[in-house]
């Protein structure tokens, strides 16, 4: 299963079982989304909610940066 990366917008987010994170495999991005630490692989719903939460955090940080530098 591939998901859209919240940072670059490309379909490249994949579950990396060794690192236990969602990782964007595009070389120019390499965005990492961490999930709750547990032994079994996450469900699709857990991955989707983690990506949505990460996207919201990225957007709010971007808006903060624009306001602070403007």
C-alpha positions in Angstrom: 0.0 0.0 0.0 1.3 3.4 -0.9 0.0 6.7 0.5 0.5 10.3 -0.5 3.3 12.1 1.4 2.0 15.1 3.4 5.3 17.0 2.7 5.9 16.5 -1.1 2.4 15.4 -2.2 3.7 12.4 -4.2 2.5 8.8 -3.7 5.6 7.4 -2.0 4.8 6.9 1.7 5.5 3.2 2.6 5.6 1.3 5.9 9.2 0.6 6.8 9.0 -2.4 9.2 12.7 -2.2 10.2 12.4 1.4 11.4 8.7 1.2 12.3 7.9 4.4 10.5 6.1 5.6 7.4 8.8 6.9 5.0 8.6 8.8 1.7 11.0 7.0 -0.7 11.5 10.0 -3.0 15.2 11.1 -2.6 14.3 14.8 -2.7 11.8 14.4 0.2 12.5 11.5 2.6 9.8 12.7 5.0 9.2 10.5 8.0 5.9 10.0 9.9 6.2 8.2 13.2 3.4 6.0 14.5 2.7 4.8 18.0 5.3 2.2 19.1 3.9 -1.3 19.1 5.0 -4.7 18.0 2.6 -5.5 15.2 2.3 -3.7 11.9 -0.3 -0.8 11.9 -3.6 -1.1 10.2 -4.6 1.0 7.2 -6.7 3.2 9.5 -3.8 3.9 11.8 -1.6 4.8 8.9 -4.2 7.1 7.4 -4.8 8.9 10.7 -1.1 9.4 11.3 -0.6 10.8 7.8 -3.6 13.2 8.3 -2.3 14.4 11.6 1.2 14.9 10.2 -0.3 16.9 7.2 -2.2 19.1 9.7 1.0 19.7 11.6 2.9 20.6 8.5 0.3 23.1 7.4 0.1 24.8 10.7 3.9 25.0 10.9 3.9 26.5 7.4 1.3 29.1 8.3 3.2 30.0 11.5 6.5 30.4 9.5 4.8 32.6 6.9 3.3 34.9 9.6 6.6 35.1 11.6 8.8 35.9 8.5 6.3 38.3 6.9 
